[in-house]
């Protein structure tokens, strides 16, 4: 016993016991913290430090999920252990935002009858609403999108986009909505073709689209919720003008994106003037808000409020080769015009012979009773060549807001995919976490080292 007392009475034994006690306390603290963290909501305990914030959920989805008043069932037909971690993580975070959403994983290998029941294949998400009895499916390949062209260049398929939020919000909106809005897109005047990206946004917003030739149909269908004319290159006829005017007078909704400056459309211009908007000659330049010194490529001033401004975080919309409008006296006092996109006071309407300075309208809404005409005078605004090259601008967001603001019971739930391109930690592209790693940690080490050196020096 005396030897044992001496053994535990040495300085080394006391230090060892002290270290062991501290280790035990540290382990206990870690266990308690993990137990507490496990009880926290998914949105609190998971911090998104991924490239391009692929797990970040926009206010659009949060607002929709907060107002959700119907139960939504999400069944994932896949083997959970082999599913991409990004999909599992996002599903967990998304479902945690609403008590109305339930998620169930069904292994199709163990339960092959589920594939027959939902008439789909494995690696698919089935979203349904018992109240409306509507169901839709989302394939994993619609969430993690691959660049097909990269296969022909490199021989390998490369991931290009992560579209979990856009697909899920669209699906939830679809299954809980009672009806789908119908958009008729005019043809017969050399109109531009709607890009694939824009078509997908229409589908996500629960909007269907069908073509309508006004030359062959002198009446606009009764189920038309919005008439869309996209950058016509030839003029409309007087009969078509009368059809459009009558449609708006009876409470119709129309959206017009004007064509290029070199196209003469006097009848269409006269139709616009009836609603207080006159086209300016030439192309628009803005020396104050130019992009990289090119005044014909500029960022307009956005004056959108309410539904038009919903979800606009930066108000950065890029226009190229735009035309301009000026407000004029409408044909009737009952018509009112509200611009939502303009140049600065240093805007110019430029032709070969002259240039006139002023503040020009680039987007406006003209209303008369229930009728509504939305005009955007920048045909390149939603062109895929521009929106695909500048993925951070909010061109499509503003356009979709302008579309859905025509409907009282429809919100813009169309969310663009997030890029999976590699983001390098340069100062230009660094996010908050990256900036902390690049500048914060080295600064803390330097300051603490300097303070310790000063303390020792004084001692």
Order of alpha helices (4+ residues) and beta strands (2+ residues): alpha-alpha-alpha-alpha-beta-alpha-beta-alpha-beta-beta-alpha-beta-alpha-beta-alpha-beta-alpha-beta-beta-alpha-beta-alpha-beta-beta-beta-beta-beta-beta-beta-beta-beta-beta-beta-beta-alpha-alpha-beta-alpha-alpha
